Amino acid sequence: MNANFAVDVLRARLPEPWANLIVTVLGIGILVGFISLNTMFLIWVERKVCAHFQARLGPMRVGFHGLLQPVADAVKLLLKEGIRPRASDGFAYFLAPLLPLIASFLVLAVLPFSRTLQAVDLDAGVVYISAVSGLGVLGVLMGGWASNSKYSLLGSMRSGAQLFSYELSLIISLLLVVMSSGTGSLQGVVASQTGPFWDWWAFKLPGAGGMALLLFLVSSTAELNRGPLDLSEAESELTGGFHTEYTGMTFALFFLAEYINLFTVSALGATFFLGGYLPLQFGIPGLDPLLALIPGPCWLWGKAYFLIFLFMWFRWTFPRLRIDHLLALEWKFLLPLSLGNLFFGATLIALGWLLP
């Protein structure tokens, strides 16, 4: 988070190391608070969207239209007894739910919410994201193995195969934008999309950009373990998969990480393909300045929630795939399509056929 103004104010009263430390702690606190509130709201949105797709109302009793239902659920999970299987590995069992949370916050550290609101801007941001996201996979594998349960182990093995497979298509779709923008910095990626909405990378590369966004959405659905690609948690087969033996607070951490990841991945998709925090512009002189008055974080939040709605639409519309069909979809269809789309996009760039 760029807090030069705050540091300048504090430096007049405190030594510089203390001023920097205070600003860092405040920045982390604000980020954690925002993510916590956003996650609780996201859980409520998920339940409401699911209800409307199924022609019902969803939560209605706790708060106005059930707005406080996530708070009630959180209190319930905190009060539940934590039960650990006797034959489980205690250290790995309790460490596993923390790793997906850590991975989510590490990715959020490089996510630009505005030109000045970012924890750190790395030149190799995409490489960093692909590296730290592996912690989430490690947490799932560790949780399934440490539980000493056949259902949990089978779910974690499925998850490992699924996540390692679909990560290839996900990274290739992001590489197209990196290659097109000429930078691995997320701030640089956003800056390369300045202008009307047709300058966003989803539209700027004719055909290739839209296909890359579609591949990103499908791959992300598998990476997030969301339906219809949630084979590691399939209740009808595995009674919950890798978190079958988790209760109370430990289960709540897995549940929380799932929705933080949902927002994080959607915000990444908005950053790479939909202009990030840049305002929606139509090239209309009277309208564009008014839209530019809306703060950048609001634009990023709105674009991220648009992609979140698509993820929810997928979950409550399509039937779950079989595990062999799921892996065949990646290795026999999505991966060749991703590589072909990357080659097609590179050809467009080499020939200078970017949309003006």
N, C-alpha and C positions, 0 to 999 in steps of 0.2 A: 504494500500500500504506500503510495507516494504521499508522504506526510511532511513535506518540507516546510509548509507554513506552520504546522503545529510544532515542529522541531525548532524553528526560528523563535517562536513565542516562548517555548520552554527553556531554550538556551540562555535567554536573558536572565533567567531565575535559577537555573540548575546547570551543573556541568554537562557537557555534551553527551558523555556515555549514559548518564542517568536520563537525560531527555530522550535519547534514542530508545532506551529500554522502556520507558513509560509509553512512548508512542507505539512501540512494537506490541506491548502487552494490550494496550487499548485496541489496536488494530485486530489482534487475534480475538479479543473479547467481542468486538463488534461482528466479526466474521462468524464466530461460533453462534452468537445470538441470532444473527440473520438466518443462518442455515437451520438452526433449531426451529424457529418460528415458521420458516418457509417449508420445512419438512412436515410439520404438523398440519399446515394448510394443505399441502400436497396430498397427504393421506385422506383428508376430508374431501378434496376434489376427486380423488380416485374412487372413493365410495359413492359419491354423487354421480359421477360419469357412468360408473357401472350400473347404478340404479336406473338411470334414464335410458341406457341401452336395453335394459330388461323391463322397461315400462313400469317402474315402481318409484318410490320417493327416496329411499335410502335413509340415513340417520336424520331424525326429526325431533327427538325428545330432549337432548342435552344441549341447551343453548338454542339460539335462533337458527332454525333449519339444521340443527345438529352441529353447529360450528364448534362447540366445545366437546364433541365426541372424542376427538383425538386426545384431549387432555384427560378425559375419563379413562380412556384405554391406557394411557401412559401411567396413570396412578394405579390402575389395576395390575399392570405388569410389574411395577416397582414393589407392590405389596405381595406379589406371589412368591412362594417359597422356591428358592433355587435348588434343584435336585440334580446331582451329578451321578452318573452311573458308577457303581463301585469299581468296576474294572477299567475305567477310563484313565487316560493320562492327564492328570490334573493340570500341569503347567500348560501343555498344548491346548487342553480343553478350554481354559479361560483366556488364553492368548488369541485364539482363532477369531473370536468376534471383534477384536480390536483392529486386526489388520485391514479388513475392508474399510473401516472408518478412517484409519490413517491414510490409506490410498486415496480416499475421496478428498480429504483435506489437502493432501499433497498436490493433487490435480487442481484444486481450487486456488492454490497459491499462485499459479501462473495464469489464471483466467482473468482477462482484463474486463472490468466492469465499466470503465471509462478510460479516458486518456491518462488520468492521474490516479485512478483507483485500481491498483494492482499490487499484490504483495511483491512479486519479482518478475521481471521480464527477461526470459532466457533466449539467447540466439538459437539454441537447439530445443525449442519448446516441444516440438512433436516427438523428438527422441526421448525427452524427459517424461512426457505423458505415457508413451508406450512402455517405458521402463517401470515407473511407479505403479501403473495399473496392474502389474503382475502381483503386487501385494494382495490385492483382492482375491485373485485366484488361489494364492498360497493360503489365505485364511479359510477359504472353502475346503480345500484339500486337507488342511490341518484339522479343521473341525470334524470332518467326516471320519478321518483316521483316529483322532483322539477319543471319539465317542465310544469306540469299541462296539459298534452296532453294524449289522449287515446292511440295513436300510441306509444308514448314514454313509457307510463306506461306498456303497454302490452309487448313491447320489453324488458324492464328491468325485468319484472316478468319472462319472458322466459329465459333471461340471468341468473337470479338468480337460477332458477331450473336447468338449464343446467350446470352452473359452479359448483354448489354444488354437483351435481351428478357425474360429470366426474373427479372431484378432488380426489375422492376415488381411482379410478383406477390409476390415475397419481401417487399418493403418494405410493400406494402399489407396483408399478413397481420400484420406487426408493428405497423402503424398502428392496427389494430383494438384491440390490447392497450394501446397508448398512449392511445387515445381512451377506453377503458374504465377504465383506472387513473387517468387525469387527470394523468399525468406522463411526461416523456421520460427521466427519470433511471432507470438500471437498478436502483439501490437502491430507488427508489420503486416500480418495477414489482414487485420481489420482495416488498416490504412490503405491497403491495396483495393478496397471495395468502396472508396469514397465516391459519392455521386448518386444518381438515381438508382432505383432498386434493380434495374437491369445490369448494373455494374457489380452486383453480388456474384460470387463465384458459382452459385447455383444456376445463374442465367448467362454469365459472361462467356463461358465456354459452350458454344452451341451443341447441345446434346450431351456432351461429356460431363458438364457440371451438374446437370439434373440427374444423370445416371449415377454420378458419384454420391450425390445426396441420398438417392434411393438405396444404394448399396450401404451407405453409412447407417441408414435407419434400420435396415434388415439385420446387419451385423451387430448393431448396438442392441437390438432386441434380444439377440442370443447372448451377448456379453452381459446384459443386465439380468439374465435369467427370468425374463418376463414371457408370459404367454403370447403366442402359442409355442414359444421355444423354451419353455421352462422345464425341460426334462430332468434337471437335477433336483426339482422339488415336486415332481408329479405326485399329487396326493393319491390318485387312484392306483398308483403302482408302488410308491415308496413311502407313503404316509407322512411326507414332509421332506424326505431326502436328507441332505447333509445336516440340517438343523432339527432332525427328529428328536434328539435327546437333549435339546436345549430348552430351558424354561425360564420364566421370570426375566431378570435383568439381562442375562446373556442372550436370550432370544430377542429381547428388545433391541440390543445392539445390532444384531443381524438385520432386524426389521428396519431399524433406523438407517443403516448403511445402504440398504436397497433403495430407499427413497432419496437419500443424498446422492447416490450414484445416478439415479434417474434425472435429477436436476442437473448434475454435473455434465453428464453426457449430452443432454439437450442443450445446455449452454455452450458446450464445445461445438455442437452442430450448428448452432446459431452464429458462433464466432467464425467458423470456417466457411460457411455457405450462405449465410443470410445477413452479413454485414455487422454482426456483433452488436456493439452498443451504438452504432451509427443510426441516425433516424431514418425512417422510411421517407424517401423522396420520390416525387413523381415528375420532376422537371417543370412544375407549375409555379411561376413567380409568387403568386399570392398565397399559396398553400404551404410550400416548402419551408419558409421561415417560421411559420407557426408550428409545424411539426418539429423543427429543430429546437424549439424552446423546451420540449420534453427532455428531462435528464437522460443521459446515456444508460445508467443502470436500469431505468424503467423500460427502455427499448430492449435491452438484453433479456430482462425478465419476461417481457411479453413474447419475444420470439422464442425463448426457451419453453414457455408454457404452450405455445402453438405446437412445438414438436412433442411436448409431453402429452398433449391431447391426441396426437397421432399414435404415440406408443399405447395409450389407453384404448384407442379405437381398435388397434391391432389385437390387443389382449382380449377384448370382449366381443370380437367378431369372428376370428378364425379358430378352427379346431386345432388341438395340439397335435404336433407331428410325432411320428415314431422315431426312436433314437437313431436307427440306421438311416431313415429318410432324412433326418436332420443333418447328419454328418455328410451324407451324399449331396445334399443341397449345397453345402459349402465347397466340398472338394471337386465336385463334378460340374457345378454350375456357377456359383458366385465367384470363386477364385479365378477361373478362366475369364469370366466376364469382367472382373476387376482389373486383371492384367490387360485385357483387350481395351478396356476403357482408358486405362493409363496410357497405353500406346496411342490411342486415338487422340486423347487430349494433348500428348506431347507433339503429335503431328500438327494439330491445330496451332499450337504455340510456335512451332518451327516455321510454319507457313504464314504466321502473322494473321490468322483468321479469328482473332478475338473480336467480340462485338465492341463497337466503339462506345 
